[in-house]
Amino acid sequence: MGKNIESNLANTPHFNPLNPQEFRKQAHEMVDFIADYYQNIESYPVLSQVQPGYLRANLPQNAPSLPESLETSLEDVKNQIIPGMTHWLSPNFFAFFPSTVSTAGFLGEMLCTCFNSVGFNWIASPAATELEMLVIDWLADMLKLPKSFMFQGTGGGVIQNTTSEAILVTLIAARDKALDVDGSGNLNKLVVYASDQTHSTFAKACKMVGISPRNIRLIPTTIDAGFSLSPIQLKAAVEADMENGDHFHHDVDPIKLLAGVAKEHGMWVHVDAANAGSACICPEFRHHLNGVELVDSLSLSPHKWLLSGLDCCCLWVKNPTALVKALSTNPEYLRNKQSESDSVVDFKDWQVGTGRRFKSLRLWLIFRTYGVVNLQDHIRSDVGMAKIFEDFVRSDPRFEIVVPREFGLVCFRLNPDETFGSDYTELSNQKLLDWVNSTGRVYMTHTKVGGIYVLRFAVGATLTGDNHVVAAWKLIKEGADALLKTV
Ligand SMILES: *Cc1c(COP(=O)(O)O)cnc(C)c1O
């Protein structure tokens, strides 16, 4: 009997979803497909021109019961998926913010997927934890952060998925710390402060941690002060709250002065440097972090400007104990000698989720194979291109720069004739933006600052070169010519 079962088993051909020979063959095909995509990326409209619901109408309604080849699937990618993509990697993508990628980041991602380690604690994959601790210290060193933020010092850092999560976990740590100090357990007594220019994810995080909207103070900024948060205004807002018996936390701009005000009142200060923070690896931009030694936490997303690809947000904290205390769990099945002896870091206690990917491989390969000099060069060349664009705008009297440019983002607008009023100016800019984007040759977005409708030209997609910036400006001028002629 037993023998029969064994020989039957040996003859059953099982489905093997990870056959190394098949993997080698198909992965090579995929690499060719990807390299072709990068090579031809400029042939696609940057902003997708499809209508909502287009995809379901063009693909089968059910998963196939029998296998189909990779080739036919890739045909669908080419014919159905790609036309519905907005191409963030296009060199003509100037919308939102640049989401940068690189060969090294890509290869690191391949390794991360290759190992598929789920390193929630040290023992689950010691190298995953230890490499993350190493690269997060490397980046802290590149940014000249004080040792108090480094594992080598008294602090530490962690790779979160997004800034939103970094802000959420920081706010949880700050909340619990404030509640501990206060002793009343009354969430309603906690107040958070931020600039009115703060990213919308901040209000969302407040909601998630239970801070009442009544207790969120968004300090108004002005165009004259370049929309930066004023320490004097912050102080006034905090003092008004203190009179009412409130107390607590948060956010940034001229770090040193703001942190000074916040620290007088024992607040937790967080710096959200998601995008521009990466520039601080260059000595000429590092002054933007002056005063960082006074804050409690800082987050920065290499998936924006440091070539890592989505998603990768680095968060440093001076007091990891506060974070771990707020987020740690200790279920029986995760218990082990090393964790219990407190000799290791268990990153599950630094984040929302339990499982986590080995993402530090991406940063590690980027830092190692490019070196700091090339990363600095990459930042400088983007800032240089933004400067070129800014000079173009300044050279044409029909346009104006609305907010002084600091890094790779140019906020400008067409300002044809004030005598027609501000609604007319706004409408003209909307029309210009729609026209530019409808060509599929450039994609830009808009925002409102201080009530003014502005066009945003965000330079920094990995493949963007001077020629793309020149062509984009030519196109924008063409749009303005046509628009102003029809008046
Ligand atoms: C992009 C950005 C965010 C949001 O980042 P996610 O990683 O998408 O959550 C928050 N703050 C600032 C300053 C940003 O630039």
The ligand as an SDF file (V2000), in Angstrom:
LIG
                    3D

 15 15  0  0  0  0  0  0  0  0999 V2000
    4.3430   64.2920   -0.4600 C   0  0  0  0  0  0  0  0  0  0  0  0
    4.1870   64.8930    0.8610 C   0  0  0  0  0  0  0  0  0  0  0  0
    3.3960   64.2740    1.8530 C   0  0  0  0  0  0  0  0  0  0  0  0
    2.5870   63.0350    1.5990 C   0  0  0  0  0  0  0  0  0  0  0  0
    3.4320   61.9650    1.4310 O   0  0  0  0  0  0  0  0  0  0  0  0
    2.9370   60.4440    1.3440 P   0  0  0  0  0  0  0  0  0  0  0  0
    4.2490   59.7170    1.4070 O   0  0  0  0  0  0  0  0  0  0  0  0
    2.2640   60.3000    0.0290 O   0  0  0  0  0  0  0  0  0  0  0  0
    2.0600   60.1680    2.5010 O   0  0  0  0  0  0  0  0  0  0  0  0
    3.3700   64.8690    3.0950 C   0  0  0  0  0  0  0  0  0  0  0  0
    4.0560   65.9970    3.3510 N   0  0  0  0  0  0  0  0  0  0  0  0
    4.8060   66.6260    2.4310 C   0  0  0  0  0  0  0  0  0  0  0  0
    5.5560   67.8750    2.7880 C   0  0  0  0  0  0  0  0  0  0  0  0
    4.9030   66.0880    1.1460 C   0  0  0  0  0  0  0  0  0  0  0  0
    5.6860   66.6840    0.2410 O   0  0  0  0  0  0  0  0  0  0  0  0
  1  2  1  0
  2  3  1  0
  2 14  2  0
  3  4  1  0
  3 10  2  0
  4  5  1  0
  5  6  1  0
  6  7  2  0
  6  8  1  0
  6  9  1  0
 10 11  1  0
 11 12  2  0
 12 13  1  0
 12 14  1  0
 14 15  1  0
M  END
$$$$
